[in-house]
Amino acid sequence: MWVVIAVSAVIVVMVLVLSILTLNKGYGYNHTVDPLPEEKDQENKEESDQGK
């Protein structure tokens, strides 16, 4: 009986530690944002206007 409780406690602790590590890694990730297609179109339009 005590063996089952001990094994269960170890599994719970392992899941908790892995969850915390995963959350920390996720919050530490630096996201990048691509420019909106409208901004790219405006830049391309300005470049083509300057070439005229």
Secondary structure in CASP SS format (residue, H / E / C, confidence):
PFRMAT SS
TARGET T0000
AUTHOR 0000-0000-0000
METHOD secondary structure of the structure
MODEL  1
M C 1.00
W H 1.00
V H 1.00
V H 1.00
I H 1.00
A H 1.00
V H 1.00
S H 1.00
A H 1.00
V H 1.00
I H 1.00
V H 1.00
V H 1.00
M H 1.00
V H 1.00
L H 1.00
V H 1.00
L H 1.00
S H 1.00
I H 1.00
L H 1.00
T H 1.00
L H 1.00
N H 1.00
K H 1.00
G H 1.00
Y H 1.00
G H 1.00
Y C 1.00
N C 1.00
H C 1.00
T C 1.00
V C 1.00
D C 1.00
P C 1.00
L C 1.00
P H 1.00
E H 1.00
E H 1.00
K H 1.00
D H 1.00
Q H 1.00
E H 1.00
N H 1.00
K H 1.00
E H 1.00
E H 1.00
S H 1.00
D H 1.00
Q H 1.00
G C 1.00
K C 1.00
END
